[in-house]
Amino acid sequence: MTTTSTNLRRLALKAGLLASALTTLASAPALAQGPTLLRMNMVVSNQDAHFPLWQQFAKQLEDASKGTLKVEVMPSETLGKTVDMIQAVSRGAPILQDSDPSHLSNYVPDYAIFMHPFLFKKPEDIAKAWQSELGRRMEAELNKKGLRILTAVYFGTRHLISDKEVKSRDDTAGMKIRNAPTKMWNAVSRTLGGNPTNTAWSEVYSALSQGVADAAESPLSLLYSAKLFEAKKRISLTGHLVATTTIVMSQKVYDGLPPEAKQALDSVGRAYPAQRAPQILAIEKEFRTKLEGAGVKFNDVDKTAFIEAAKDVGKAFPEWTPGLYDQMLKAIQ
């Protein structure tokens, strides 16, 4: 037998074996897929008091998913800035993004109402608003933009830190108040009576230290973790915002998940606000003690003029659904 004919027989044998293997694979049951990995991109650092709570939340999602989900919590915007990540999520990125609702207003303008000063009075109002008929209508619009709210929780009540004792709105006249660069945050600073000063949170310490800003506002835990008490020693208890943070995910990713994963995301996410509120209230109490120990002085505030000024916030948002403020008041009653 010639060398050529031998080689041809070998090739024919290999081809037959390959065809047989492909037939076997085609007829075999599909291999079980592993869990879907979702990375949760948090604004807070892993040193922040809120971070372990989000780790617990991630574990609850995994446990409830019956092995269909793996959730990794990433601190300090490791994956990217919030605005950029929300855009990526809307296009189908498998990311869970930490976001206050003012960012969602870029997609559905009505979401800015969640950050309206002096609207929510207690942590329970947040879940009521999110799960109300109005909240469901807003989320249906958000779903069409590729985004889905996984949960909406109490983040903390926000107060003003400065060198000046603020007892009434007259005391903030001309004060440069640091805020995030969004339309609603500018409205919050104006409601407080000051001049909005747009600065990234990562730069707020230097802004206060160098006089770029005279004041900043945030929950007590963040005022402490960002060490703003080193720059300013007075916290005026304005309580202007019972603040919300949301975790948003891709609607496309959600739609592609198995039923067990969807059920876990829905059930854990909807139940989480009631679990989270008492934990945050305890953190606030703890950090007031820490701030007082660091030499910070607290004072109460006459909120009358602040609340009156807040009535004008809606005028800056002609894009809102007509009557939105009154609808939200009714939803949280």
Helices and strands as residue ranges (DSSP letters): H 3-27, E 36-41, H 51-64, E 69-74, H 82-90, E 95-99, H 101-104, G 109-115, H 124-131, H 133-144, E 147-162, G 169-172, E 176-179, H 183-191, E 195-198, G 201-203, H 204-210, E 215-219, H 220-225, G 228-230, E 234-250, H 251-255, H 259-293, E 297-299, H 304-310, G 313-316, H 324-331
